[in-house]
Amino acid sequence: MGKVIIHATVTLDGFMADSTGGVDWMFDFEAADEDREVLNTIWDEIGAVVGGANKTQTIEEGEMPYGGMLKVPVYLMTHSAHEPVEKDGTTYTFVVDDIREAVEAAKQAAGDKSVSLLGGSISRQCLALGLVDEIQLHMLPLLLGEGISLFGGLGERIALERVETAAYASETHLRFRVVR
């Protein structure tokens, strides 16, 4: 089976979204071909996604992981049951309150490819449960000052081993292995 990865774009001060959940700031930076190559390599590696469903309507409203570009199974954590949703060739399965179940189902669906974890809460829960193998971050040269933190509130120390670092036009790409 593949790895379970946290994959996110963050600001230098560690925010993955502004205080209203917006991510428009991510698209204000020039990217080099090498930046796109790094992203494409990661996207090719992903075989399934686990994320949070703040509300089941988000898919119908167009808030799809990776903008719907990845045609891989998506498992969304929720507190109430909901039938799977099929949209644009992607199946969105809702998992009620059991993050381990969601990650295991995603690993089965992904086969030899990786499972990408999206969102701060999902990422922190999976780190605390020892389910994460790697963290892959794209850091942009921006300080938001406030927003939604990727790792804020984790509440424990987790050792990481740097595997790869690259910097091109405006992004710094960081990859770490979680040390167990």
C-alpha positions as CSV (number, residue, x, y, z in Angstrom):
1,M,0.0,0.0,0.0
2,G,0.9,3.6,-0.5
3,K,1.7,6.3,2.1
4,V,-0.7,8.5,4.0
5,I,0.4,12.1,3.4
6,I,-0.6,15.5,4.6
7,H,-0.4,17.7,1.4
8,A,-1.0,21.4,1.8
9,T,-0.1,24.9,0.7
10,V,0.7,27.1,3.6
11,T,1.9,30.6,4.3
12,L,5.2,31.3,6.1
13,D,3.2,31.7,9.4
14,G,1.6,28.3,8.9
15,F,-1.9,29.2,7.7
16,M,-3.6,27.1,5.1
17,A,-6.6,29.5,4.7
18,D,-7.5,33.0,5.7
19,S,-9.8,33.6,8.7
20,T,-12.9,33.1,6.5
21,G,-11.6,29.9,5.0
22,G,-10.5,31.6,1.7
23,V,-7.5,30.5,-0.3
24,D,-7.5,33.0,-3.1
25,W,-4.1,34.3,-1.8
26,M,-2.6,31.0,-3.1
27,F,-3.0,32.1,-6.7
28,D,-1.3,35.5,-6.5
29,F,2.2,34.0,-7.0
30,E,4.3,33.3,-10.0
31,A,5.1,29.7,-10.5
32,A,8.0,28.2,-12.4
33,D,7.8,25.1,-14.5
34,E,9.7,23.3,-11.7
35,D,7.0,24.3,-9.2
36,R,4.3,22.8,-11.5
37,E,6.5,19.6,-12.0
38,V,6.6,19.2,-8.2
39,L,2.9,19.5,-7.9
40,N,2.2,17.2,-10.9
41,T,4.5,14.5,-9.4
42,I,2.5,14.6,-6.1
43,W,-0.9,14.6,-7.9
44,D,0.2,11.6,-9.9
45,E,1.1,9.8,-6.6
46,I,-2.4,10.4,-5.0
47,G,-4.8,7.5,-5.3
48,A,-7.5,8.7,-2.8
49,V,-8.3,11.7,-0.6
50,V,-9.6,12.0,3.0
51,G,-11.0,15.3,4.0
52,G,-13.6,17.0,6.1
53,A,-17.2,17.7,5.1
54,N,-18.3,20.8,6.9
55,K,-21.6,20.4,5.2
56,T,-22.7,17.8,2.6
57,Q,-23.6,20.6,0.2
58,T,-20.0,21.6,-0.4
59,I,-19.6,19.2,-3.4
60,E,-22.7,20.5,-5.1
61,E,-21.5,24.0,-4.5
62,G,-18.2,23.2,-6.2
63,E,-15.9,23.0,-3.2
64,M,-14.2,19.8,-4.2
65,P,-10.8,18.6,-3.1
66,Y,-8.1,19.7,-5.6
67,G,-10.9,21.6,-7.4
68,G,-12.1,18.2,-8.8
69,M,-9.0,17.8,-10.9
70,L,-8.0,14.5,-9.4
71,K,-10.3,11.7,-10.4
72,V,-9.8,9.6,-7.3
73,P,-12.1,8.3,-4.6
74,V,-12.8,10.9,-1.9
75,Y,-13.7,10.0,1.7
76,L,-15.3,12.9,3.7
77,M,-15.6,12.9,7.4
78,T,-19.0,13.9,8.7
79,H,-21.1,13.6,11.9
80,S,-24.3,12.4,10.1
81,A,-24.9,9.7,7.5
82,H,-25.2,10.8,3.9
83,E,-25.4,8.7,0.7
84,P,-22.3,8.8,-1.6
85,V,-22.3,11.5,-4.2
86,E,-21.1,11.0,-7.8
87,K,-19.9,14.1,-9.5
88,D,-17.8,14.5,-12.6
89,G,-16.4,11.0,-12.4
90,T,-15.5,11.2,-8.7
91,T,-17.2,9.3,-5.9
92,Y,-17.5,11.1,-2.6
93,T,-18.1,8.7,0.3
94,F,-19.2,10.1,3.7
95,V,-17.7,8.4,6.8
96,V,-19.4,9.1,10.1
97,D,-17.0,9.9,13.0
98,D,-14.4,7.2,12.4
99,I,-11.2,8.7,10.9
100,R,-9.4,5.3,11.1
101,E,-12.2,3.8,9.0
102,A,-12.0,6.6,6.4
103,V,-8.2,6.3,6.1
104,E,-8.3,2.5,5.8
105,A,-11.0,2.7,3.1
106,A,-9.0,5.3,1.3
107,K,-5.8,3.1,1.5
108,Q,-7.7,0.2,0.1
109,A,-9.1,2.3,-2.8
110,A,-5.7,3.9,-3.5
111,G,-3.8,0.6,-3.8
112,D,-0.1,1.3,-4.3
113,K,-0.7,5.1,-4.5
114,S,-0.9,7.5,-1.6
115,V,-3.8,8.8,0.4
116,S,-3.8,12.6,0.7
117,L,-5.2,14.2,3.9
118,L,-6.8,17.6,3.5
119,G,-7.6,20.1,6.2
120,G,-6.1,21.0,9.5
121,S,-8.5,19.0,11.8
122,I,-8.2,15.8,9.7
123,S,-4.4,16.2,9.5
124,R,-4.0,16.7,13.2
125,Q,-6.3,13.8,14.1
126,C,-4.4,11.5,11.8
127,L,-1.0,12.7,13.2
128,A,-2.2,12.1,16.8
129,L,-3.4,8.5,15.8
130,G,0.0,7.7,14.1
131,L,-1.6,7.3,10.7
132,V,0.6,9.8,8.8
133,D,3.7,8.7,6.9
134,E,4.7,12.0,5.3
135,I,4.0,15.7,5.2
136,Q,4.4,17.5,1.9
137,L,4.1,21.3,2.1
138,H,4.3,24.1,-0.4
139,M,5.2,27.2,1.5
140,L,4.4,30.6,0.0
141,P,6.3,33.8,0.9
142,L,3.3,35.5,2.7
143,L,2.4,36.2,6.3
144,L,-1.4,36.3,6.7
145,G,-1.2,37.3,10.3
146,E,-4.3,35.3,11.1
147,G,-6.2,32.4,9.6
148,I,-6.8,28.7,9.8
149,S,-3.7,26.9,11.0
150,L,-2.7,23.6,9.6
151,F,-1.0,22.3,12.8
152,G,-2.2,24.8,15.5
153,G,-3.7,22.9,18.4
154,L,-1.9,19.7,17.7
155,G,-1.0,19.5,21.3
156,E,1.9,17.1,21.0
157,R,5.5,17.0,19.7
158,I,6.0,14.9,16.5
159,A,9.5,14.3,15.2
160,L,10.0,14.7,11.5
161,E,12.9,13.8,9.1
162,R,13.4,16.1,6.2
163,V,13.4,14.1,3.0
164,E,13.4,16.8,0.3
165,T,13.5,20.5,-0.1
166,A,13.2,22.5,-3.3
167,A,12.7,26.2,-4.0
168,Y,11.9,27.8,-7.4
169,A,10.0,31.0,-8.4
170,S,8.0,31.8,-5.3
171,E,7.3,28.4,-3.5
172,T,9.4,26.4,-1.2
173,H,8.5,22.7,-1.4
174,L,9.2,20.7,1.8
175,R,8.8,17.0,2.3
176,F,9.1,15.3,5.7
177,R,8.8,11.7,6.9
178,V,7.1,11.2,10.3
179,V,9.5,9.5,12.7
180,R,7.9,6.8,14.7
